[in-house]
Amino acid sequence: MIFLHQKSSRKANFASRDLAIKEKLVNLVADGAAFDGWSVKALKDSAEELGISYEKARSLFPRIGIDLAKAYHHFKDQEFLTKFKKIDTSNFSHTEKVEIAMRMRFQAMADKKAAFRRSMALFALPIYQIEGINLVWSTCDLIWLEIRDQSSGFSWYTKRLTLVSIYLSTLLFFFGDESLDHVETENFINRRLLEIGKLGKLKFDFLDFIQKLSHATR
């Protein structure tokens, strides 16, 4: 039993160490992604700066660019959730909580907007579109879970689909937003939530979104 416990502890330590290395690598690649993209060169340079072998870095991101971009998205999810958890939202409505969470999620992207634009260019490729939409679904699911929404059944799906729609339309707006601190993006989120609240229905064309995303990330 002691041997099994020690073996399990070593595996946990290795996993934790790899996660820390992954986060450092992703952040280093993101720093230069505006110029080098999510590329082999970017991963090699970041691994060298971090003092690890390229082989080790490649083992953590086997598909290079797309795996780096996915990890970047997940780390940004955790970054904004950590900040969101510190806010007292007990007296806010669900809609107000969702708006705050969405605003904070886009604020997490703003510091490296060019890097995020380059990552989204990858998800606009047909081979990676499903992975991209799954990431957005995961983010929206995290938001509903964090605000402790108790819906179930059909309502559980429609709430997430609605938020996915808002997230994706906001993403396109965000890429073109040059306002100070992206205040216009925050206003856009507010308007979209109000519109969907009034209309009570969802209208979203995913193929149209992909076409617009491809144009926005060129």
C-alpha positions as semicolon CSV with decimal commas, in nm:
position;residue;x (nm);y (nm);z (nm)
1;M;0,000;0,000;0,000
2;I;0,282;0,241;0,082
3;F;0,450;0,164;-0,252
4;L;0,127;0,232;-0,443
5;H;0,080;0,560;-0,256
6;Q;0,436;0,670;-0,339
7;K;0,388;0,577;-0,705
8;S;0,062;0,773;-0,720
9;S;0,228;1,074;-0,555
10;R;0,512;1,071;-0,809
11;K;0,261;1,066;-1,097
12;A;0,074;1,359;-0,943
13;N;0,399;1,553;-0,901
14;F;0,498;1,490;-1,265
15;A;0,152;1,598;-1,385
16;S;0,166;1,913;-1,175
17;R;0,518;1,992;-1,299
18;D;0,414;1,938;-1,662
19;L;0,113;2,166;-1,615
20;A;0,337;2,441;-1,479
21;I;0,577;2,399;-1,773
22;K;0,286;2,404;-2,019
23;E;0,155;2,730;-1,876
24;K;0,497;2,894;-1,892
25;L;0,552;2,776;-2,250
26;V;0,208;2,894;-2,361
27;N;0,262;3,238;-2,208
28;L;0,605;3,271;-2,372
29;V;0,465;3,169;-2,711
30;A;0,175;3,412;-2,664
31;D;0,420;3,695;-2,596
32;G;0,560;3,661;-2,948
33;A;0,258;3,515;-3,126
34;A;0,178;3,847;-3,294
35;F;0,498;3,799;-3,496
36;D;0,571;3,424;-3,499
37;G;0,219;3,287;-3,457
38;W;0,157;2,957;-3,279
39;S;0,437;2,790;-3,471
40;V;0,724;2,543;-3,447
41;K;0,968;2,834;-3,431
42;A;0,773;2,995;-3,148
43;L;0,769;2,670;-2,950
44;K;1,141;2,608;-3,009
45;D;1,236;2,961;-2,904
46;S;1,015;2,944;-2,594
47;A;1,152;2,605;-2,492
48;E;1,507;2,738;-2,525
49;E;1,421;3,044;-2,317
50;L;1,263;2,823;-2,052
51;G;1,566;2,594;-2,050
52;I;1,397;2,273;-2,161
53;S;1,448;2,059;-2,471
54;Y;1,232;2,102;-2,777
55;E;1,150;1,730;-2,753
56;K;1,004;1,786;-2,406
57;A;0,806;2,087;-2,529
58;R;0,681;1,891;-2,831
59;S;0,565;1,607;-2,605
60;L;0,341;1,856;-2,423
61;F;0,203;2,004;-2,747
62;P;0,215;1,723;-3,007
63;R;0,023;1,919;-3,271
64;I;0,218;2,239;-3,202
65;G;-0,003;2,536;-3,295
66;I;-0,350;2,403;-3,230
67;D;-0,250;2,243;-2,898
68;L;-0,080;2,565;-2,789
69;A;-0,388;2,766;-2,885
70;K;-0,620;2,529;-2,698
71;A;-0,404;2,541;-2,387
72;Y;-0,396;2,921;-2,408
73;H;-0,776;2,928;-2,414
74;H;-0,801;2,697;-2,111
75;F;-0,547;2,898;-1,911
76;K;-0,736;3,219;-1,991
77;D;-1,054;3,049;-1,868
78;Q;-0,889;2,979;-1,536
79;E;-0,743;3,330;-1,518
80;F;-1,079;3,501;-1,552
81;L;-1,256;3,250;-1,324
82;T;-1,004;3,313;-1,047
83;K;-1,083;3,686;-1,064
84;F;-1,457;3,632;-1,101
85;K;-1,471;3,415;-0,786
86;K;-1,341;3,712;-0,583
87;I;-1,642;3,927;-0,672
88;D;-1,946;3,927;-0,443
89;T;-2,233;3,870;-0,685
90;S;-2,484;3,744;-0,427
91;N;-2,723;4,036;-0,486
92;F;-2,700;4,024;-0,866
93;S;-2,942;3,861;-1,108
94;H;-2,827;3,573;-1,329
95;T;-2,817;3,808;-1,628
96;E;-2,598;4,056;-1,438
97;K;-2,365;3,776;-1,328
98;V;-2,336;3,648;-1,685
99;E;-2,258;3,998;-1,810
100;I;-1,982;4,046;-1,552
101;A;-1,833;3,704;-1,632
102;M;-1,841;3,770;-2,007
103;R;-1,679;4,111;-1,963
104;M;-1,403;3,958;-1,751
105;R;-1,346;3,677;-2,003
106;F;-1,285;3,929;-2,280
107;Q;-1,069;4,142;-2,052
108;A;-0,848;3,833;-2,008
109;M;-0,794;3,828;-2,387
110;A;-0,723;4,199;-2,424
111;D;-0,365;4,200;-2,292
112;K;-0,250;3,982;-2,585
113;K;-0,519;4,054;-2,841
114;A;-0,292;3,991;-3,141
115;A;-0,193;3,651;-3,003
116;F;-0,555;3,561;-2,951
117;R;-0,640;3,674;-3,304
118;R;-0,368;3,441;-3,441
119;S;-0,505;3,151;-3,236
120;M;-0,856;3,209;-3,366
121;A;-0,723;3,199;-3,721
122;L;-0,634;2,835;-3,652
123;F;-0,983;2,754;-3,527
124;A;-1,131;2,905;-3,844
125;L;-0,966;2,623;-4,043
126;P;-1,217;2,348;-4,132
127;I;-1,012;2,075;-3,962
128;Y;-1,021;2,259;-3,626
129;Q;-1,365;2,422;-3,629
130;I;-1,528;2,160;-3,407
131;E;-1,248;2,191;-3,151
132;G;-1,293;2,567;-3,155
133;I;-1,667;2,557;-3,093
134;N;-1,613;2,298;-2,818
135;L;-1,378;2,541;-2,643
136;V;-1,636;2,818;-2,657
137;W;-1,905;2,579;-2,530
138;S;-1,674;2,482;-2,242
139;T;-1,619;2,849;-2,151
140;C;-1,991;2,923;-2,154
141;D;-2,060;2,610;-1,950
142;L;-1,804;2,725;-1,692
143;I;-1,983;3,060;-1,663
144;W;-2,323;2,900;-1,599
145;L;-2,172;2,656;-1,350
146;E;-1,989;2,934;-1,167
147;I;-2,303;3,143;-1,120
148;R;-2,474;2,828;-0,988
149;D;-2,753;2,812;-1,242
150;Q;-2,994;2,533;-1,146
151;S;-3,157;2,478;-1,485
152;S;-3,192;2,129;-1,631
153;G;-3,322;1,954;-1,939
154;F;-3,392;2,166;-2,246
155;S;-3,331;2,490;-2,056
156;W;-2,978;2,372;-1,966
157;Y;-2,891;2,342;-2,337
158;T;-3,066;2,657;-2,457
159;K;-2,892;2,874;-2,197
160;R;-2,553;2,749;-2,310
161;L;-2,639;2,782;-2,678
162;T;-2,758;3,137;-2,617
163;L;-2,436;3,227;-2,437
164;V;-2,229;3,065;-2,714
165;S;-2,413;3,288;-2,961
166;I;-2,335;3,598;-2,754
167;Y;-1,973;3,495;-2,706
168;L;-1,910;3,437;-3,078
169;S;-2,080;3,757;-3,193
170;T;-1,887;3,950;-2,925
171;L;-1,565;3,790;-3,046
172;L;-1,612;3,935;-3,394
173;F;-1,691;4,276;-3,247
174;F;-1,391;4,255;-3,012
175;F;-1,143;4,205;-3,297
176;G;-1,248;4,538;-3,448
177;D;-1,284;4,728;-3,121
178;E;-1,022;5,001;-3,079
179;S;-1,194;5,185;-2,793
180;L;-1,011;5,258;-2,468
181;D;-1,001;4,947;-2,247
182;H;-1,242;4,787;-2,498
183;V;-1,535;4,964;-2,338
184;E;-1,733;4,927;-2,661
185;T;-1,701;4,548;-2,635
186;E;-1,848;4,565;-2,285
187;N;-2,135;4,778;-2,418
188;F;-2,187;4,525;-2,697
189;I;-2,217;4,239;-2,446
190;N;-2,479;4,439;-2,255
191;R;-2,679;4,507;-2,572
192;R;-2,668;4,144;-2,683
193;L;-2,795;4,023;-2,345
194;L;-3,077;4,277;-2,356
195;E;-3,168;4,182;-2,713
196;I;-3,187;3,811;-2,638
197;G;-3,380;3,883;-2,319
198;K;-3,640;4,079;-2,516
199;L;-3,661;3,849;-2,817
200;G;-3,653;3,531;-2,612
201;K;-3,505;3,335;-2,899
202;L;-3,171;3,247;-3,054
203;K;-3,061;3,325;-3,406
204;F;-2,711;3,226;-3,504
205;D;-2,554;3,103;-3,826
206;F;-2,231;2,917;-3,749
207;L;-2,114;2,902;-4,112
208;D;-2,164;3,277;-4,141
209;F;-1,959;3,320;-3,824
210;I;-1,671;3,112;-3,966
211;Q;-1,666;3,322;-4,283
212;K;-1,658;3,644;-4,082
213;L;-1,395;3,502;-3,845
214;S;-1,172;3,406;-4,136
215;H;-1,192;3,762;-4,266
216;A;-1,139;3,916;-3,919
217;T;-0,825;3,712;-3,845
218;R;-0,639;3,776;-4,173
